[in-house]
Amino acid sequence: MPAEARSGRPGAGPGPGAICHPYGPRHDPAPGPSVSPGRRIGSGPCSPVRPVAAGAAEPYPARRGDGARVRDGAGIPDGAAAAAGAGRSPRGRRRRRLLRWLGLGAVLLVLAGAAAGWWLYAKLDGNITEDTSAAAELRRYERERPSHFARGAQNILLIGSDSRSGTGNAGYGQDGGTQRSDTTILLHLPADRRSATAVSIPRDLMTEVPECLGADGSRTGDRFAQFNWAFQWGGAACTIRTVEKMTGIRVDHHMVVDFGGFKKMVDAVGGVEVCLRRPVNDAEAHLRLPAGRQVLRGEQALGFVRARYSLGNGSDTERMERQQQFLGSLWEKVSSTGVLLNPAKLYPLLDAATSSVTTDPDLASLRGLYELVRGVRDIPADQVKFLTVPRRPYTADPNRDELVEPDAARLFESLRADRPVAVTAPEPPPSPDPERAREGRDASGEDSGEGAGEGSGGPVPTENGTSPAATPAPTFTGTTAGTADCR
């Protein structure tokens, strides 16, 4: 044995009692206090060891040659037995299996929801009919169309078609292959979206109708004619150009709805409430109702807004007022939480609306309609205004209408400049002479107030006959969605 090993000097090899152990040097038991095995301090195979008192923590954990921890040199890795025991626990296996199934179920639910949402979106998006022919015709006359005067404001022309073609429309008359605009409303949405103004244009209004492209490919010349003839001669494009020529207002979008589409949308919201002062029996409008508070559904609602001779004095003016009242009630109901926040009611409404309208290409998608609805859904009901263009019986034919100036020009100028207008409820008209009802005059022979004086905007004379420098918003006869309830 080398002298260094026998000397037992530190660093020179194992001293007395030191043994080279495969997993570290150990001391032979010696008399005296009990000690636990030591651990190698140096880097050599038989470096000196430091004794560790019994029960004291070992400062240097022992490792196997492969780096695994051992328990006091016994060769059992720390935690292995516990891990093995846990892996063999039936409760642990069941828990892991349950977690895997729950995760798989959550993934399947997400995928199913995404697939259903995509299917519903594709169905609703595919319901909308795109009016490409009107878009092409309007591009042809782009240079003649008015410019936008107010950035961010939008003007949408709503056209109710009286077409007898299509499912469910034949019962309202013979299909002659043509159609006219039964109702036309210009909806103005200001840039701030804090209000909305819906202006009805009478179907019997005499106006300039520009050159239009007919369904057969022929073109009509400029004509002075009844307003609703424009839709028959050239469809939506001709009606839009007629409105733009009359008002100087750029029409950004348009929607066309027929009788069947109107009924479907009313049914989708569960009907609309109106009040009748007297019973109604109108065979032509397919309407028979008792007096009082009524909730009108599809067929009855259509008859109510179309009835002309059995309600009021038989004039188109009163019919437009009923239409405005009905649309105000419909707006208020659709914008209520009972519809917009109820999927069971919202989906039928979206399905009815998208399958019932023909729109310009920019609105012919669910996204386009959603952007439009999102911009108006927060408008208060009392800021949704309905009025009719200032009009009166046409001089050459009292069964037709003409604009009242300068009131009509003042209204159109306010809308072009995106300035607000105000409305006031009409005064109850005097009882008309049945023989003069369609002529717009009462029994005394004077104007009955149907058209003249509808617009009272502009400077208001003071007591000395002068006009103030600044005046409130021009006021016109009309109503709001907030006052369209049953009273």
C-alpha positions in Angstrom: 0.0 0.0 0.0 1.4 3.4 -0.9 2.6 5.5 2.0 0.2 8.3 1.1 -2.7 5.9 1.6 -1.3 4.6 4.9 -0.7 8.1 6.2 -4.3 9.1 6.1 -3.4 12.7 5.3 -6.2 14.8 3.9 -6.1 14.9 0.2 -3.6 12.0 0.0 -6.1 9.2 -0.2 -8.3 7.3 2.2 -7.1 7.5 5.7 -7.5 5.0 8.4 -11.0 3.4 8.3 -11.8 5.0 4.9 -13.0 2.5 2.3 -13.5 3.1 -1.4 -17.2 2.4 -2.0 -18.8 2.3 -5.4 -21.1 5.1 -4.5 -18.7 7.0 -2.3 -16.3 6.3 0.5 -17.7 5.0 3.8 -16.2 4.7 7.3 -16.0 1.5 9.2 -17.9 1.5 12.4 -15.7 2.7 15.2 -16.1 2.8 18.9 -17.6 6.0 20.2 -20.5 8.1 19.2 -22.7 6.7 16.5 -22.1 8.4 13.1 -23.8 8.0 9.8 -22.0 7.4 6.6 -20.0 10.2 5.2 -19.9 11.6 1.7 -17.1 12.3 -0.6 -15.8 15.8 -0.5 -13.2 15.9 -3.2 -13.4 14.8 -6.8 -11.3 11.6 -6.6 -12.7 8.1 -6.4 -11.6 7.8 -2.8 -11.5 11.3 -1.6 -11.6 12.0 2.2 -15.1 11.9 3.7 -16.8 14.1 6.2 -18.6 12.4 8.9 -22.3 13.4 9.4 -23.9 13.2 12.7 -26.8 10.9 13.1 -30.1 12.4 12.2 -28.4 15.5 10.5 -29.4 16.5 7.0 -26.9 15.4 4.4 -25.4 18.4 2.7 -24.5 16.7 -0.5 -27.2 14.4 -1.9 -25.8 11.2 -3.4 -26.4 10.4 -7.1 -26.0 7.4 -9.2 -23.5 7.2 -11.9 -26.4 8.2 -14.3 -27.3 11.2 -12.2 -30.4 9.9 -10.5 -30.9 10.7 -6.8 -30.5 7.8 -4.4 -31.7 7.3 -0.9 -28.6 7.0 1.3 -26.8 5.0 -1.3 -29.5 2.4 -1.4 -30.1 3.0 -5.2 -33.8 3.9 -5.0 -34.7 7.1 -6.8 -36.4 9.8 -4.7 -40.2 10.0 -5.5 -40.2 6.9 -7.7 -42.2 4.8 -5.3 -44.8 7.6 -4.7 -45.2 8.1 -8.4 -45.6 4.4 -9.0 -48.2 4.2 -6.3 -50.2 7.2 -7.7 -50.1 5.7 -11.2 -51.6 2.6 -9.9 -54.5 4.4 -8.0 -57.9 3.7 -9.5 -59.2 7.1 -8.4 -56.4 8.9 -10.2 -57.0 6.9 -13.4 -60.7 7.7 -13.3 -60.0 11.4 -12.7 -57.6 11.7 -15.7 -60.1 9.8 -17.9 -62.9 12.2 -16.9 -60.8 15.2 -17.6 -59.9 13.9 -21.1 -63.6 13.3 -21.9 -64.5 16.8 -20.6 -61.9 18.3 -22.8 -63.0 16.4 -25.8 -66.6 17.3 -25.2 -65.7 21.0 -24.9 -63.8 20.9 -28.2 -66.8 19.1 -29.9 -69.2 21.8 -28.6 -67.0 24.6 -29.9 -66.8 22.9 -33.3 -70.5 22.3 -33.4 -71.3 25.9 -32.5 -68.9 27.2 -35.1 -70.5 25.0 -37.8 -74.0 26.0 -36.8 -73.1 29.6 -36.8 -71.5 29.4 -40.2 -74.5 27.6 -41.6 -77.0 30.2 -40.2 -74.8 33.0 -41.5 -74.5 31.5 -44.9 -78.3 30.8 -45.0 -79.3 34.4 -44.0 -76.6 35.9 -46.3 -77.8 33.8 -49.2 -81.5 34.9 -48.7 -80.8 38.5 -49.9 -81.4 39.4 -53.5 -78.9 41.7 -55.1 -80.2 44.4 -57.5 -77.3 44.4 -60.0 -79.3 45.9 -62.8 -80.1 49.0 -60.8 -76.5 49.4 -59.8 -75.4 49.2 -63.5 -78.0 51.7 -64.6 -77.0 54.2 -61.8 -73.4 53.9 -62.8 -74.4 54.9 -66.4 -75.7 58.2 -65.0 -73.2 58.8 -62.3 -72.2 62.3 -63.6 -75.8 63.5 -63.3 -76.4 62.3 -59.8 -76.1 64.6 -56.8 -72.9 64.7 -54.7 -72.6 64.0 -51.0 -72.9 67.1 -48.9 -72.5 65.6 -45.5 -69.8 63.1 -44.8 -71.1 60.1 -42.8 -74.8 60.7 -43.4 -76.7 58.1 -45.3 -79.9 58.2 -47.4 -81.8 55.0 -48.0 -84.8 54.7 -50.3 -87.4 52.2 -49.0 -89.8 51.0 -51.8 -92.9 49.0 -51.2 -93.8 47.2 -54.4 -97.4 46.4 -55.4 -96.3 43.6 -57.6 -98.9 40.8 -57.9 -96.3 38.3 -59.0 -94.6 36.0 -56.5 -95.9 33.7 -53.8 -99.0 35.0 -52.0 -99.3 38.2 -54.0 -101.8 37.1 -56.7 -104.7 37.6 -54.2 -104.3 41.4 -54.3 -105.1 41.7 -58.0 -104.3 40.5 -61.5 -100.6 40.2 -62.5 -100.3 42.4 -65.5 -96.5 41.9 -65.7 -95.8 45.4 -64.3 -95.4 46.9 -60.8 -95.6 50.3 -59.2 -94.3 51.7 -56.0 -97.2 51.4 -53.5 -95.1 53.2 -50.8 -91.9 55.1 -51.1 -90.0 56.5 -48.1 -86.7 58.3 -48.0 -84.9 57.5 -44.8 -82.2 60.0 -43.7 -79.6 58.9 -41.1 -77.4 61.8 -39.9 -73.7 61.4 -39.4 -74.1 61.3 -35.6 -76.8 58.6 -35.7 -78.7 60.3 -33.0 -81.9 60.6 -35.0 -83.6 59.4 -38.1 -86.0 61.1 -40.5 -88.4 59.1 -42.7 -90.0 61.2 -45.5 -93.0 59.7 -47.4 -93.3 60.6 -51.1 -96.9 60.3 -52.3 -97.5 57.9 -55.1 -99.8 60.4 -56.9 -97.2 63.2 -56.8 -96.7 64.8 -60.2 -93.0 65.2 -61.0 -90.3 65.0 -63.6 -89.3 61.4 -64.4 -86.0 61.1 -66.2 -85.1 58.8 -69.1 -85.2 55.2 -67.8 -84.3 51.7 -69.0 -87.3 49.4 -69.2 -87.3 45.7 -68.4 -87.6 44.9 -72.2 -84.4 46.9 -72.9 -86.1 49.9 -74.4 -85.6 53.4 -73.0 -88.3 56.0 -72.1 -87.8 59.7 -72.6 -88.0 62.4 -69.9 -91.6 62.8 -68.8 -93.7 64.8 -66.4 -95.8 62.1 -64.8 -97.2 60.5 -61.7 -94.3 59.5 -59.3 -95.1 55.8 -59.0 -94.9 55.4 -62.7 -91.1 55.6 -62.4 -91.0 52.2 -60.8 -93.1 50.6 -63.5 -91.0 52.2 -66.3 -87.5 51.5 -64.9 -87.7 49.7 -61.6 -85.6 50.9 -58.6 -83.0 52.7 -60.7 -85.6 54.9 -62.3 -87.3 55.6 -58.9 -83.9 56.6 -57.4 -83.1 59.0 -60.2 -86.5 60.5 -60.0 -86.1 61.1 -56.2 -82.6 62.5 -56.7 -83.8 64.9 -59.4 -86.7 66.0 -57.3 -84.8 66.5 -54.0 -81.2 67.0 -54.9 -80.4 64.3 -52.3 -78.0 61.5 -53.1 -79.5 58.1 -52.5 -76.8 55.8 -51.0 -78.8 52.5 -50.7 -82.2 51.2 -51.6 -84.5 48.3 -50.5 -87.5 46.9 -52.3 -90.1 44.9 -50.3 -93.2 43.3 -51.7 -96.5 42.4 -50.0 -95.4 39.0 -48.9 -92.1 40.3 -47.4 -94.0 42.9 -45.4 -96.3 40.3 -43.9 -93.4 38.0 -43.0 -91.6 40.7 -41.1 -94.7 41.7 -39.2 -95.4 38.1 -38.2 -91.7 37.6 -37.2 -92.1 40.2 -34.4 -95.4 38.8 -33.2 -97.6 41.6 -34.7 -97.8 45.3 -34.2 -100.3 47.2 -32.0 -102.6 49.9 -33.4 -105.8 51.6 -32.3 -109.0 52.0 -34.3 -111.6 54.6 -33.5 -114.2 52.8 -35.5 -114.7 49.4 -37.1 -113.2 48.7 -40.5 -114.7 46.7 -43.3 -112.7 47.1 -46.5 -113.1 44.3 -49.0 -110.6 45.8 -51.4 -107.9 45.8 -48.7 -109.0 42.4 -47.3 -109.5 44.1 -43.9 -112.3 43.6 -41.4 -111.6 44.8 -37.8 -113.5 45.9 -34.8 -112.9 49.2 -33.1 -110.3 49.6 -30.3 -106.9 48.3 -29.5 -105.7 45.8 -32.0 -102.5 43.7 -32.6 -102.3 43.3 -36.3 -100.4 40.4 -37.9 -99.4 39.8 -41.5 -102.5 39.9 -43.6 -104.3 42.4 -41.3 -101.3 44.6 -41.1 -100.9 44.8 -44.9 -104.6 45.6 -45.2 -104.2 48.4 -42.6 -101.4 50.2 -44.4 -103.0 49.7 -47.8 -106.6 50.7 -47.0 -107.6 53.9 -48.6 -111.3 54.3 -49.0 -112.7 52.7 -45.8 -110.5 54.6 -43.4 -110.5 58.4 -43.0 -111.5 60.6 -46.0 -110.2 58.3 -48.7 -107.2 60.4 -49.4 -103.6 59.0 -49.9 -102.5 61.5 -47.2 -104.3 59.7 -44.4 -103.1 56.4 -45.7 -99.5 57.6 -45.5 -100.1 58.8 -41.9 -101.3 55.3 -41.0 -98.3 53.8 -42.6 -96.0 56.2 -40.6 -97.8 55.3 -37.4 -97.5 51.6 -38.1 -93.8 51.8 -39.0 -93.2 53.8 -35.8 -94.8 51.1 -33.7 -92.8 48.4 -35.7 -89.6 50.3 -35.2 -90.2 50.6 -31.4 -91.0 46.9 -31.1 -88.0 45.7 -33.2 -85.6 47.9 -31.2 -86.9 46.7 -27.9 -85.0 44.1 -25.9 -87.8 41.6 -26.4 -86.7 41.1 -30.0 -83.1 42.0 -30.4 -82.0 40.1 -27.3 -84.2 37.1 -27.8 -82.7 34.6 -30.3 -86.0 32.8 -30.7 -87.5 36.1 -32.0 -84.4 37.6 -33.6 -83.7 34.7 -36.0 -87.2 34.6 -37.6 -87.0 38.4 -38.0 -83.6 38.2 -39.7 -84.8 35.3 -41.9 -87.9 37.2 -42.9 -86.1 40.4 -43.5 -83.2 38.9 -45.6 -85.5 36.7 -47.7 -88.0 39.6 -48.3 -85.8 42.4 -49.6 -84.0 43.3 -52.8 -81.1 45.6 -52.2 -78.2 47.4 -53.8 -74.9 45.4 -53.9 -73.5 47.2 -50.8 -76.3 46.1 -48.6 -76.8 42.7 -50.2 -75.1 40.8 -47.4 -75.8 40.0 -43.8 -72.7 42.1 -42.8 -74.0 45.1 -44.8 -77.4 44.9 -43.1 -75.9 44.4 -39.7 -73.8 47.5 -40.1 -76.9 49.5 -41.0 -78.9 48.1 -38.1 -76.1 48.7 -35.6 -76.0 52.3 -36.6 -79.6 53.0 -35.8 -80.5 50.6 -33.0 -79.7 53.0 -30.3 -81.7 56.0 -31.7 -84.4 57.0 -29.1 -88.0 56.4 -30.3 -88.8 60.1 -30.0 -86.0 60.9 -32.4 -87.3 58.7 -35.1 -89.4 61.2 -37.1 -92.0 60.5 -39.8 -93.4 63.1 -42.2 -94.7 63.6 -45.7 -93.2 65.9 -48.2 -95.2 69.2 -48.2 -97.8 68.7 -50.9 -101.3 69.8 -52.0 -103.8 68.8 -54.7 -102.4 69.3 -58.2 -103.9 72.3 -59.9 -104.6 70.6 -63.2 -106.0 67.4 -61.6 -107.2 67.4 -57.9 -106.8 63.6 -57.8 -103.0 64.1 -58.1 -100.5 66.0 -55.9 -97.9 68.7 -56.3 -95.1 70.0 -54.0 -95.7 73.0 -51.8 -93.0 75.5 -52.2 -90.8 76.9 -50.6 -91.6 74.3 -47.8 -90.5 71.3 -49.9 -87.3 73.0 -50.9 -86.5 73.9 -47.3 -87.0 70.3 -46.2 -84.8 68.9 -48.9 -82.1 71.5 -48.2 -82.0 70.5 -44.5 -81.6 66.9 -45.3 -78.9 67.5 -47.9 -76.9 69.6 -45.3 -77.6 67.0 -42.6 -79.4 69.6 -40.5 -82.2 68.5 -38.1 -85.9 69.0 -38.7 -88.7 68.9 -36.2 -92.2 67.5 -36.6 -95.5 68.4 -34.9 -98.7 66.3 -34.8 -101.3 67.4 -37.3 -104.5 69.0 -36.2 -107.6 66.9 -36.5 -109.1 67.6 -39.9 -112.7 68.7 -40.3 -115.2 66.1 -41.5 -114.9 66.1 -45.2 -117.6 66.1 -47.8 -117.5 62.6 -49.3 -117.8 64.1 -52.8 -114.7 66.3 -52.2 -112.6 63.9 -50.1 -110.4 62.8 -53.0 -110.1 66.5 -54.1 -108.5 67.5 -50.8 -111.1 70.1 -49.9 -113.6 70.2 -47.1 -117.3 71.1 -47.3 -116.6 74.8 -47.4 -114.6 74.5 -50.6 -111.3 75.6 -48.9 -108.2 73.5 -48.6 -108.6 70.8 -46.0 -105.1 71.0 -44.7 -103.9 67.8 -46.4 -101.0 69.5 -48.2 -100.9 73.2 -47.8 -99.1 74.4 -44.7 -97.5 71.0 -44.0 -94.1 72.6 -43.8 -93.9 75.6 -41.5 -90.1 75.9 -41.3 -87.9 78.8 -42.0 -87.9 82.2 -40.4 -90.9 83.0 -38.3 -92.1 86.6 -38.6 -92.0 88.6 -35.3 -94.6 91.1 -34.2 -93.2 93.9 -36.3 -93.0 91.8 -39.4 -89.3 91.2 -39.4 -87.6 87.8 -39.2 -85.1 86.8 -36.5 -81.5 86.2 -37.6 -81.5 82.7 -36.2 -84.4 80.3 -36.1 -85.0 76.8 -34.7 -85.0 73.7 -36.9 -87.8 73.9 -39.5 -91.0 72.1 -38.4 -93.2 69.9 -40.5 -96.4 68.0 -39.9 -95.6 64.5 -38.8 -95.1 62.1 -35.9 -92.4 60.1 -34.1 -92.0 56.5 -33.2 -92.3 57.5 -29.5 -95.9 58.8 -30.1 -97.0 56.0 -32.4 -98.4 54.0 -29.5 -102.1 53.3 -28.9 -103.7 56.3 -27.1 
